[in-house]
Amino acid sequence: MTFNTISVVGLGYIGLPTAAMLASKNIKIIGVDVNKTVVDTINSGNIHIVECGLNALVRRTVGEGYLRAVVAPEAADAFLIAVPTPFMSTSVVDKIPTPDLRYVESAARSVARVLKRGDLVILESTSPVGTTEKMARWLAEERPDLSFPQTHSENSDIRIAYCPERVLPGQVIKELVENDRVIGGMTEACSEAAVNLYKIFVTGDCIVTNSRTAEMTKLVENASRDVSIAFANELSIICDKINVDVWELIRLANRHPRVNILNPGPGVGGHCIAVDPWFIVSGNPDDAKLIHCARRVNDSKSLWVIDKIKAMATNFLLMNPTMGVHDLEISFFGLAFKSDIDDLRESPALAIVRAVAALFTGQVIAVEPNINVDSLPNETFSLVSIDRALASPIQVVLVAHHQFIRVAFDAEKTFFAVEI
């Protein structure tokens, strides 16, 4: 199957790097995003996110005419859908959140209008099991003049597959090329077409399965990491109570040849590990007991961190009786969901800072070297420099950005939610 033009729908942290990588292979790429500011930014040769190597790649491919962005789908030979799949409910503490597939449905129905016989549609968005089949039904509803794999098996007009991304923020450009891809076509012909597309730029293996197994693979990969992180986070709480240095403990335990304990943190963030396990739990609430428990542990870790900060504030005021609560200032280091990126999605660090800022109005400042002030409008805390934050009597390190590694933190007044 030959692809003269490929469309990527959703130009975020996955869609834009994928579009740029395909365009770097001298293929016409049409990027689609409903946000006109994003479209204009890309068409000017710039980017709206932080990702190593992406800016130069976008600038080159836009300049050479291989990549352009639009606000509505246009005709192409293949469509990659990489839109968000958030929750319908916002609370993950009291109930199981429900996956929100409205963005996928909207993207599918908009793409359907420009489909032609022989086209390929691939869903890349992390999704509950069965979403690819739902997408196929939405496409068919919009285009009764075309045949789809759910009704015409190997002879359908349109090919449909699922292929999840599995890249690490900060290394997306490298891992898009080198990592293996799991490709789940609705039929063998669908899988074959999808493999042909990814082999344009992927040097890793393209492993074929069915769409449901591919969907579950993505969820299981992140649920597995979530369970491992929950073990580390639970250890950190236990060690705090029994006066054991959790960082030293983990280093010692990991000297065992078959032990690999992860490092604890303030919680789990990002639009993968913090989200994907809930897709398993929501579809299997009676059976996903361990996965559910891990989610609860990791979501509650930020509440534990907040309690530690409140205890530090109380202790500071007891040790400084001439000072009132309004004389107290708390500084935070890091807002992103992991080190050396600008991604704030589901960030426990940001949630902690917002919660503390609500408790200590006007007394909270933060350092986040990867974003600018405009990225966080209307917040009740201020973004400041590292030097300014080091003047605060209480300091909290939430993210291990490389800019913080050599900072001379005062151990007496600093709480480390991560190891620096």
VOGU-3710 file (C-alpha; in Angstrom, 3 decimals, decimal comma):
1> mtfntisvvg> 0,000/0,000/0,000  1,379/3,398/-1,000  0,877/6,483/1,150  1,234/9,752/-0,733  -0,502/11,830/1,934  -1,007/10,998/5,615  -3,139/12,910/8,092  -2,416/13,051/11,835  -5,418/14,161/13,892  -4,431/15,710/17,224
11> lgyiglptaa> -1,137/17,623/17,353  -0,197/17,168/20,978  2,657/15,362/22,721  2,302/12,297/20,483  0,573/13,541/17,349  2,989/16,351/16,517  6,196/14,290/16,891  4,604/11,507/14,827  3,546/13,953/12,116  6,991/15,546/12,023
21> mlasknikii> 8,753/12,175/11,905  6,611/11,016/8,980  7,161/14,342/7,216  10,921/13,916/7,637  10,617/10,924/5,304  9,506/13,287/2,509  5,823/12,381/2,707  3,082/14,993/2,601  1,628/15,231/6,108  -1,538/17,079/7,043
31> gvdvnktvvd> -1,731/17,731/10,759  -5,187/18,424/12,180  -5,959/20,198/15,438  -9,074/22,048/16,576  -6,927/24,653/18,341  -6,180/27,381/15,786  -3,334/28,745/17,893  -1,621/25,348/17,723  -2,196/25,206/13,961  -0,781/28,705/13,417
41> tinsgnihiv> 2,206/27,993/15,650  3,133/24,860/13,704  2,630/26,500/10,324  5,077/29,203/11,411  7,662/26,480/11,985  7,421/26,582/15,775  6,066/24,228/18,444  3,750/24,627/21,429  5,243/21,856/23,580  8,698/21,014/24,915
51> ecglnalvrr> 10,322/17,902/23,473  13,995/17,367/22,731  14,737/17,653/18,995  11,141/18,370/17,990  11,531/22,086/17,291  14,239/21,566/14,662  12,296/18,709/13,065  9,096/20,754/12,763  10,941/23,810/11,486  12,624/21,764/8,768
61> tvgegylrav> 9,600/19,769/7,616  7,339/22,816/7,565  9,984/24,797/5,697  10,380/22,031/3,123  6,619/21,875/2,587  6,095/18,335/3,858  4,200/19,290/7,025  1,297/21,683/7,313  -1,441/22,045/9,899  -5,179/22,655/9,453
71> vapeaadafl> -8,207/22,865/11,726  -10,373/20,335/9,854  -9,534/17,011/8,164  -8,710/16,911/4,474  -8,484/13,954/2,105  -5,510/11,648/2,653  -4,515/8,011/2,178  -4,208/7,281/5,899  -5,397/8,896/9,123  -3,693/8,558/12,506
81> iavptpfmst> -5,940/9,650/15,377  -3,992/10,791/18,442  -6,486/12,791/20,495  -6,887/12,813/24,300  -8,888/10,182/26,200  -9,513/11,802/29,617  -12,008/10,938/32,350  -15,638/12,003/32,462  -15,397/12,252/36,263  -12,671/14,346/37,882
91> svvdkiptpd> -12,427/12,587/41,254  -10,313/9,455/41,425  -10,346/9,239/45,206  -13,974/8,360/45,948  -15,066/6,488/42,831  -13,852/4,782/39,688  -13,542/7,347/36,888  -15,256/6,729/33,562  -13,239/7,006/30,324  -14,292/9,891/28,095
101> lryvesaars> -14,223/8,900/24,418  -15,863/12,039/23,066  -12,637/13,313/21,490  -12,090/10,005/19,713  -15,681/9,951/18,494  -15,500/13,554/17,289  -12,230/12,907/15,466  -13,591/9,738/13,852  -16,757/11,394/12,632  -14,840/14,367/11,231
111> varvlkrgdl> -12,396/12,072/9,421  -15,280/9,996/8,025  -16,425/12,906/5,889  -13,251/12,827/3,783  -12,698/9,048/3,594  -12,402/7,326/0,243  -12,122/3,693/-0,774  -8,732/2,209/0,138  -8,008/4,532/3,079  -6,470/3,410/6,368
121> vilestspvg> -7,574/4,706/9,790  -5,375/4,031/12,832  -6,285/4,894/16,410  -3,248/5,725/18,552  -5,048/7,250/21,542  -4,769/5,164/24,710  -8,231/3,639/25,012  -10,358/1,088/26,851  -10,608/-2,337/25,235  -13,161/-2,254/22,414
131> ttekmarwla> -12,653/1,415/21,452  -11,280/0,581/17,999  -14,452/-1,358/17,260  -16,530/1,596/18,450  -14,530/3,886/16,185  -15,253/1,573/13,264  -18,992/1,835/14,009  -18,834/5,638/14,204  -17,068/5,753/10,846  -19,642/3,417/9,314
141> eerpdlsfpq> -22,537/5,517/10,635  -21,142/8,568/8,883  -20,327/6,764/5,623  -22,914/4,124/4,691  -21,575/4,294/1,120  -18,325/2,602/2,229  -17,716/-0,865/3,675  -15,810/-1,439/6,923  -14,006/-4,479/8,410  -16,680/-5,236/11,008
151> thsensdiri> -19,073/-6,191/8,203  -16,895/-7,005/5,203  -13,907/-8,739/6,819  -10,895/-8,810/4,474  -12,627/-7,063/1,586  -13,652/-3,794/3,257  -13,197/-0,430/1,561  -11,595/1,024/4,694  -8,807/-0,543/6,772  -8,887/0,054/10,557
161> aycpervlpg> -6,230/-0,694/13,204  -5,055/0,227/16,672  -1,420/1,049/17,460  -0,611/2,623/20,830  2,355/4,892/21,380  4,875/3,702/23,966  7,399/6,524/24,230  9,061/8,351/27,104  8,552/12,136/27,337  11,895/13,801/26,690
171> qvikelvend> 12,962/10,968/24,373  9,953/10,831/22,055  11,812/11,511/18,793  14,310/8,717/19,445  11,800/6,199/20,782  9,231/6,775/18,019  11,818/5,345/15,663  13,510/2,689/17,777  10,741/1,205/19,942  8,747/-1,848/18,867
181> rviggmteac> 5,124/-1,226/17,907  2,160/-3,448/18,724  -0,303/-3,267/15,815  -3,817/-4,576/16,156  -5,768/-4,603/12,945  -9,443/-5,527/12,833  -8,471/-7,961/10,055  -5,209/-9,286/8,636  -5,489/-6,840/5,754  -5,904/-3,983/8,222
191> seaavnlyki> -2,803/-5,060/10,155  -0,764/-5,384/6,978  -1,700/-1,868/5,880  -0,811/-0,430/9,291  2,553/-2,227/9,358  3,356/-0,740/5,948  2,697/2,748/7,317  4,772/2,411/10,475  7,670/0,845/8,633  8,089/4,219/6,920
201> fvtgdcivtn> 9,908/5,444/10,033  9,988/2,676/12,668  13,188/0,618/12,899  11,859/-1,477/15,790  9,712/-4,547/15,237  6,060/-4,184/14,256  4,277/-7,005/16,067  0,813/-7,915/14,798  -2,125/-8,923/16,960  -5,845/-8,096/17,066
211> srtaemtklv> -7,184/-4,691/18,077  -8,439/-5,747/21,527  -5,137/-7,310/22,516  -3,246/-4,232/21,277  -5,516/-1,981/23,335  -5,024/-4,125/26,445  -1,263/-4,276/25,894  -0,972/-0,516/26,260  -3,092/-0,509/29,414  -1,206/-3,406/30,985
221> enasrdvsia> 2,202/-1,848/30,327  1,275/1,223/32,326  -0,710/-0,637/34,976  2,363/-2,776/35,646  4,465/0,324/36,252  1,724/1,840/38,388  1,752/-1,203/40,670  5,545/-1,011/40,983  5,431/2,701/41,797  2,700/2,083/44,377
231> fanelsiicd> 5,008/-0,366/46,160  7,738/2,291/46,308  5,332/4,993/47,468  3,922/2,740/50,165  7,472/1,944/51,302  8,254/5,650/51,654  5,283/6,160/53,993  6,212/3,134/56,116  9,869/4,194/56,300  8,905/7,692/57,393
241> kinvdvweli> 7,003/6,235/60,351  9,775/3,870/61,455  12,618/6,374/60,909  14,310/4,553/58,023  15,868/6,387/55,066  13,784/5,051/52,161  16,356/6,087/49,546  19,131/4,145/51,270  16,785/1,208/51,839  15,920/0,953/48,153
251> rlanrhprvn> 19,559/1,211/47,091  20,475/-1,620/49,434  17,518/-3,826/48,446  18,268/-3,316/44,763  21,692/-4,881/45,242  19,826/-8,188/45,220  20,184/-9,562/41,662  16,448/-10,123/41,236  15,086/-6,991/42,962  14,422/-3,688/41,189
261> ilnpgpgvgg> 12,411/-1,345/43,395  11,552/2,005/41,815  12,019/5,330/43,577  9,021/6,905/45,350  7,655/10,326/44,533  4,743/12,671/45,281  2,310/10,501/43,301  1,942/9,485/39,669  1,189/11,840/36,808  1,033/12,087/33,057
271> hciavdpwfi> -1,585/10,899/30,620  -0,438/7,278/30,770  0,449/5,688/34,094  -1,951/7,895/36,056  -4,815/7,218/33,655  -4,513/3,886/31,836  -4,994/1,553/34,838  -8,392/3,145/35,470  -9,474/1,965/32,012  -8,858/-1,604/33,166
281> vsgnpddakl> -10,545/-1,051/36,536  -13,599/0,664/35,060  -14,192/-2,260/32,707  -13,421/-4,933/35,310  -14,261/-3,450/38,734  -14,720/-6,786/40,491  -11,530/-8,429/39,238  -8,893/-5,678/38,982  -8,259/-5,621/42,738  -4,484/-5,153/42,772
291> ihcarrvnds> -4,558/-2,582/39,963  -7,319/-0,677/41,760  -5,395/-0,724/45,038  -2,238/0,600/43,353  -4,197/3,477/41,871  -5,537/4,375/45,328  -2,057/4,226/46,865  -0,545/6,474/44,207  -3,414/8,954/44,188  -3,298/9,241/47,981
301> kslwvidkik> 0,463/9,837/48,076  -0,001/13,522/47,253  -2,327/13,863/50,266  0,421/12,409/52,453  2,889/14,956/51,054  0,454/17,774/51,833  0,148/16,525/55,408  3,952/16,542/55,725  4,047/20,151/54,503  1,374/21,214/56,981
311> amatnfllmn> 3,362/19,538/59,760  6,495/21,429/58,665  4,568/24,701/58,735  3,237/23,983/62,232  6,686/23,068/63,493  8,240/26,186/61,961  5,744/28,435/63,739  6,332/26,619/67,048  10,084/27,130/66,654  9,586/30,807/65,742
321> ptmgvhdlei> 6,952/32,079/68,201  7,460/35,725/67,208  6,265/34,960/63,668  2,652/34,626/62,605  1,210/32,324/59,969  1,245/35,155/57,435  5,019/35,456/57,832  5,405/31,896/56,538  6,442/31,298/52,916  6,594/27,883/51,241
331> sffglafksd> 8,520/27,317/48,024  8,136/24,346/45,704  10,611/23,011/43,183  8,976/21,425/40,136  5,438/21,334/38,757  5,653/18,916/35,809  4,616/15,289/36,224  8,225/14,077/35,767  11,713/15,468/35,413  12,938/17,639/32,547
341> iddlrespal> 9,646/18,055/30,669  6,947/20,731/30,530  3,973/18,356/30,700  1,544/19,242/33,518  -1,106/16,636/32,713  -2,300/14,817/35,846  0,756/16,171/37,644  0,729/15,365/41,370  3,277/18,140/41,919  0,950/20,763/40,471
351> aivravaalf> -1,983/19,370/42,463  0,052/19,573/45,683  1,130/23,162/45,056  -2,431/24,218/44,282  -3,742/22,524/47,428  -1,119/24,139/49,661  -1,664/27,514/47,978  -5,349/27,238/48,896  -4,382/26,638/52,538  -1,725/29,361/52,711
361> tgqviavepn> -3,103/32,098/50,473  -0,446/34,420/49,069  2,403/32,538/50,746  3,288/29,942/48,100  5,865/30,293/45,330  7,156/27,727/42,847  10,035/27,066/40,466  9,370/25,323/37,146  12,178/25,948/34,637  10,369/24,249/31,743
371> invdslpnet> 7,330/26,524/31,520  6,688/30,258/31,438  4,271/32,346/33,472  1,730/32,404/30,636  1,348/28,621/30,890  -0,329/28,945/34,306  -2,722/31,903/34,293  -4,917/32,726/37,282  -2,960/30,606/39,773  -2,812/31,526/43,466
381> fslvsidral> 0,944/31,003/43,558  3,797/32,739/41,735  6,569/31,327/39,546  9,985/32,523/40,695  13,695/31,842/40,183  15,644/29,168/42,034  17,556/31,788/44,043  14,328/33,470/45,122  12,782/30,167/46,198  15,846/29,245/48,271
391> aspiqvvlva> 15,097/32,210/50,565  11,904/30,563/51,840  11,926/29,010/55,324  10,154/25,893/54,005  11,148/24,271/50,723  9,651/21,225/49,021  11,306/19,365/46,138  8,646/17,650/44,033  10,377/16,979/40,692  13,999/16,006/40,009
401> hhqfirvafd> 14,668/18,465/37,187  18,343/18,558/36,226  18,425/22,249/37,176  17,895/21,232/40,810  20,591/18,556/41,022  23,376/20,894/42,150  21,252/23,253/44,208  22,491/23,573/47,796  19,261/22,757/49,613  19,255/23,155/53,386
411> aektffavei> 18,260/19,732/54,720  16,884/21,322/57,874  14,154/23,201/56,024  13,634/21,081/52,891  11,287/18,145/52,335  12,321/15,870/49,479  9,351/14,121/47,859  11,852/12,837/45,279  15,557/12,122/45,544  17,859/14,743/44,058
//
